[in-house]
Amino acid sequence: MPRKYGEKLVESLLFISAITSILIMLLIFYFLIHESLPAFSALGLFDLISGSKWHPSGDIYGFLPLITASMLCSTIMMVPCFR
């Protein structure tokens, strides 16, 4: 009999942990979308991705340098993997 109560307790704790994790993930997603909408609405998706200047205090956003640097770093770090 006591084992059944222990299993129920663990099951309940795991369920609460899962629900909490899902809620936190949804809140993070919501705040990311909510805070980034002004940039998307001001510039548009294409201009935001293809822009080459990045100056947040001047409201100039362009992800191209960030994307290029990420791709370059990833490519350089993959070179030792093929040796």
C-alpha positions as CSV (number, residue, x, y, z in Angstrom):
1,M,0.0,0.0,0.0
2,P,2.6,2.7,0.9
3,R,4.4,2.1,-2.5
4,K,1.3,3.2,-4.3
5,Y,1.2,6.5,-2.4
6,G,4.9,7.1,-3.2
7,E,4.2,6.4,-6.9
8,K,1.3,8.8,-6.9
9,L,3.4,11.5,-5.2
10,V,6.3,11.1,-7.8
11,E,3.8,11.1,-10.6
12,S,2.2,14.2,-9.3
13,L,5.5,16.0,-8.9
14,L,6.6,15.0,-12.4
15,F,3.3,16.3,-13.8
16,I,3.6,19.6,-12.0
17,S,7.2,19.9,-13.3
18,A,6.1,19.2,-16.8
19,I,3.3,21.8,-16.7
20,T,5.7,24.3,-15.2
21,S,8.3,23.8,-17.9
22,I,5.7,24.1,-20.6
23,L,4.3,27.3,-19.1
24,I,7.8,28.8,-18.7
25,M,8.6,27.9,-22.3
26,L,5.3,29.5,-23.5
27,L,6.0,32.7,-21.5
28,I,9.5,33.0,-23.0
29,F,8.1,32.5,-26.5
30,Y,5.4,35.1,-25.8
31,F,7.8,37.7,-24.5
32,L,10.2,37.2,-27.4
33,I,7.4,37.7,-29.9
34,H,5.9,40.6,-28.0
35,E,9.2,42.5,-27.7
36,S,10.4,41.8,-31.3
37,L,7.2,42.9,-33.0
38,P,8.2,46.6,-33.1
39,A,11.3,45.8,-35.1
40,F,9.5,43.5,-37.4
41,S,6.7,46.0,-38.1
42,A,9.1,48.9,-38.6
43,L,11.4,47.2,-41.0
44,G,9.8,44.1,-42.4
45,L,11.2,40.6,-42.3
46,F,13.3,40.8,-45.5
47,D,14.9,44.1,-44.5
48,L,15.6,42.9,-41.0
49,I,17.4,39.7,-42.2
50,S,19.2,41.3,-45.2
51,G,20.2,44.6,-43.5
52,S,24.0,45.0,-43.1
53,K,24.0,47.6,-40.3
54,W,23.4,47.0,-36.6
55,H,22.9,50.0,-34.4
56,P,20.2,49.3,-31.8
57,S,20.3,52.7,-30.1
58,G,19.7,54.3,-33.5
59,D,16.9,51.9,-34.4
60,I,18.9,50.4,-37.2
61,Y,18.7,46.6,-37.2
62,G,20.2,44.2,-39.6
63,F,20.8,40.5,-39.0
64,L,23.1,39.9,-41.9
65,P,26.4,40.5,-40.0
66,L,25.2,38.2,-37.2
67,I,24.1,35.5,-39.5
68,T,27.4,35.7,-41.5
69,A,29.5,35.6,-38.4
70,S,27.6,32.6,-37.0
71,M,28.0,30.7,-40.3
72,L,31.7,31.6,-40.5
73,C,32.3,30.4,-36.9
74,S,30.3,27.2,-37.5
75,T,32.3,26.5,-40.7
76,I,35.6,27.1,-39.0
77,M,34.7,24.9,-36.1
78,M,33.6,22.0,-38.4
79,V,37.1,21.8,-40.1
80,P,38.7,19.8,-37.2
81,C,35.8,17.3,-37.4
82,F,36.7,16.2,-40.9
83,R,40.4,15.4,-40.1
